[in-house]
Amino acid sequence: IILEDLAKLPDSTEKLPGVKRGYRRIGKFHTERMPVYDRFQSTLQRRMPVAYAFGPDQQPLVARLQLHGVFVEQLVDSLSVRAERFAIDSLIRDPQEYQGHHQERLEGLWSASAVTLPPGTFVVREAQPLAILAMYLLEPESEDGFTTWNIMDPWIGPGRTYPVLRIVEPFGVNAPLRPAN
């Protein structure tokens, strides 16, 4: 990378445009090598579900998902589906604060069953352009999702069930859904 050398100003309170306080540009440049990390190995792989579902009491998730550009729908009538629930065995909270948060990680087990989702349930289908992002944000074991960044804190804890279900079988194009507000 190319870096510009800076010199200290006599007055450390002076601020020049585009330069940190107390410094000025001197027109001299140099190059430095910087490692680029652009290849990563996954630590956990999951099959993408047909959709995710969560209750009306998790309404704050809708705004966060929409902020990321994820399309969220809401059931206007009940819907029977085959879904997986994540039973939380343990919650590991990093004691070291990072960017104003104590990152968290969940451990537990998935189990599948038939479920009837009530009206008002939010659904995030994976047949959309940002499906992988939605999966990354909603999966309980994701390394950088809503759980990690404490967004799920009001609804999670050891001995509880993760509040987001994975719908694992198609439920049809005529499902009673409307865009979420």
C-alpha positions as CSV (number, residue, x, y, z in Angstrom):
1,I,0.0,0.0,0.0
2,I,1.1,3.6,-0.6
3,L,1.3,5.8,2.5
4,E,2.0,9.5,2.8
5,D,4.5,10.7,5.4
6,L,3.3,13.3,7.8
7,A,5.2,15.8,9.9
8,K,4.2,17.2,13.3
9,L,2.9,20.8,13.4
10,P,4.3,23.2,16.0
11,D,0.7,23.7,17.3
12,S,-0.7,20.2,18.2
13,T,-4.3,21.6,18.3
14,E,-4.3,22.7,14.7
15,K,-6.4,20.6,12.4
16,L,-5.8,20.4,8.6
17,P,-8.3,18.8,6.2
18,G,-7.8,15.0,5.8
19,V,-5.0,14.7,8.3
20,K,-5.2,13.9,12.0
21,R,-4.9,16.8,14.5
22,G,-1.4,18.2,14.9
23,Y,0.0,16.9,11.6
24,R,0.6,18.2,8.1
25,R,1.3,16.6,4.7
26,I,4.9,16.9,3.5
27,G,4.4,15.4,-0.1
28,K,6.6,12.3,0.6
29,F,5.2,8.8,0.0
30,H,6.4,5.3,0.7
31,T,5.1,1.8,0.2
32,E,4.5,-0.9,2.8
33,R,3.5,-4.5,2.6
34,M,0.2,-5.4,4.2
35,P,-1.2,-8.9,4.5
36,V,-4.5,-9.4,2.8
37,Y,-6.9,-12.0,4.4
38,D,-9.4,-12.9,1.7
39,R,-9.7,-16.7,2.1
40,F,-11.3,-18.3,5.0
41,Q,-12.0,-21.9,6.1
42,S,-15.5,-22.5,7.5
43,T,-15.6,-23.9,11.0
44,L,-19.2,-25.1,10.7
45,Q,-21.4,-25.9,7.7
46,R,-25.2,-26.0,7.6
47,R,-27.7,-26.8,4.9
48,M,-29.8,-23.8,4.0
49,P,-33.4,-24.2,5.2
50,V,-36.4,-23.4,3.1
51,A,-37.1,-20.5,5.5
52,Y,-36.7,-19.2,9.0
53,A,-39.7,-18.3,11.2
54,F,-39.9,-16.3,14.4
55,G,-42.8,-15.0,16.5
56,P,-44.3,-11.5,16.7
57,D,-42.5,-10.9,20.0
58,Q,-39.2,-10.9,18.0
59,Q,-40.5,-7.8,16.0
60,P,-37.1,-6.0,16.6
61,L,-35.5,-8.6,14.3
62,V,-37.6,-7.5,11.4
63,A,-36.2,-4.0,11.3
64,R,-32.6,-5.3,11.6
65,L,-33.1,-7.8,8.8
66,Q,-34.8,-5.1,6.6
67,L,-31.9,-2.7,7.4
68,H,-29.6,-5.3,5.8
69,G,-31.9,-5.6,2.8
70,V,-33.5,-9.0,3.7
71,F,-37.1,-9.5,2.7
72,V,-39.4,-10.5,5.6
73,E,-43.0,-11.7,5.4
74,Q,-45.7,-12.2,8.0
75,L,-48.3,-14.9,8.2
76,V,-51.9,-13.7,7.9
77,D,-53.2,-17.2,8.7
78,S,-51.8,-20.3,10.5
79,L,-49.4,-22.6,8.5
80,S,-48.4,-26.1,9.2
81,V,-44.7,-26.9,8.4
82,R,-41.9,-29.2,9.3
83,A,-39.3,-27.3,11.2
84,E,-36.2,-27.6,13.4
85,R,-35.8,-26.1,16.8
86,F,-32.5,-25.4,18.5
87,A,-32.4,-26.4,22.2
88,I,-29.7,-24.3,23.9
89,D,-27.4,-26.3,26.1
90,S,-25.0,-23.5,27.0
91,L,-24.3,-19.9,26.3
92,I,-20.6,-18.9,26.2
93,R,-20.1,-15.1,26.8
94,D,-16.7,-13.6,26.0
95,P,-15.6,-11.8,29.2
96,Q,-13.5,-9.4,27.0
97,E,-15.5,-6.6,25.6
98,Y,-15.2,-6.0,21.8
99,Q,-16.7,-3.0,20.1
100,G,-19.0,-2.3,23.0
101,H,-20.3,-5.9,23.2
102,H,-19.5,-9.2,25.0
103,Q,-19.7,-11.6,22.1
104,E,-21.8,-14.7,22.7
105,R,-21.8,-18.2,21.3
106,L,-24.5,-20.9,21.7
107,E,-24.1,-24.6,21.9
108,G,-27.0,-27.0,21.6
109,L,-28.9,-29.5,19.5
110,W,-31.4,-29.3,16.6
111,S,-34.5,-31.5,16.5
112,A,-37.2,-31.6,13.8
113,S,-41.0,-31.8,14.2
114,A,-44.3,-30.8,12.7
115,V,-45.2,-27.3,13.8
116,T,-48.2,-25.0,13.2
117,L,-47.1,-21.4,13.0
118,P,-49.7,-19.0,14.2
119,P,-50.9,-15.9,12.4
120,G,-48.4,-13.0,12.9
121,T,-45.3,-15.3,12.6
122,F,-42.5,-13.7,10.6
123,V,-41.0,-15.7,7.8
124,V,-37.7,-15.2,6.0
125,R,-37.7,-17.3,2.9
126,E,-34.3,-18.4,1.6
127,A,-35.4,-17.9,-2.1
128,Q,-34.2,-14.3,-2.2
129,P,-31.1,-12.5,-3.2
130,L,-29.7,-12.0,0.3
131,A,-30.5,-15.5,1.5
132,I,-27.0,-16.3,2.6
133,L,-26.8,-13.1,4.6
134,A,-30.2,-14.0,6.3
135,M,-28.8,-17.4,7.2
136,Y,-25.6,-15.9,8.6
137,L,-27.5,-13.5,10.8
138,L,-30.2,-15.8,12.0
139,E,-28.3,-19.1,12.7
140,P,-27.7,-19.5,16.4
141,E,-24.2,-20.9,15.9
142,S,-23.1,-18.2,13.4
143,E,-19.8,-16.6,14.3
144,D,-21.0,-13.1,13.3
145,G,-24.8,-13.2,13.5
146,F,-27.5,-11.7,15.8
147,T,-26.5,-14.1,18.7
148,T,-22.9,-13.1,18.6
149,W,-23.7,-9.4,18.7
150,N,-26.2,-9.6,21.6
151,I,-29.3,-8.9,19.6
152,M,-30.9,-12.2,20.6
153,D,-30.2,-11.7,24.3
154,P,-33.8,-11.0,25.4
155,W,-34.8,-14.4,24.1
156,I,-31.9,-16.8,24.7
157,G,-30.3,-18.6,27.6
158,P,-29.3,-22.1,28.8
159,G,-32.2,-24.5,29.0
160,R,-34.3,-22.4,26.5
161,T,-35.1,-22.9,22.9
162,Y,-33.7,-20.5,20.3
163,P,-36.6,-18.3,19.1
164,V,-35.9,-18.8,15.4
165,L,-37.1,-22.0,13.7
166,R,-35.7,-23.4,10.5
167,I,-38.4,-24.6,8.1
168,V,-36.9,-27.6,6.4
169,E,-39.6,-28.6,3.9
170,P,-41.3,-26.5,1.2
171,F,-44.6,-25.0,2.2
172,G,-46.0,-23.8,-1.2
173,V,-46.2,-20.6,-3.1
174,N,-49.7,-19.9,-1.9
175,A,-48.8,-19.7,1.7
176,P,-50.8,-17.0,3.6
177,L,-48.0,-14.4,3.7
178,R,-47.8,-10.7,3.2
179,P,-44.8,-8.4,3.3
180,A,-43.8,-7.4,6.9
181,N,-44.0,-3.8,8.0
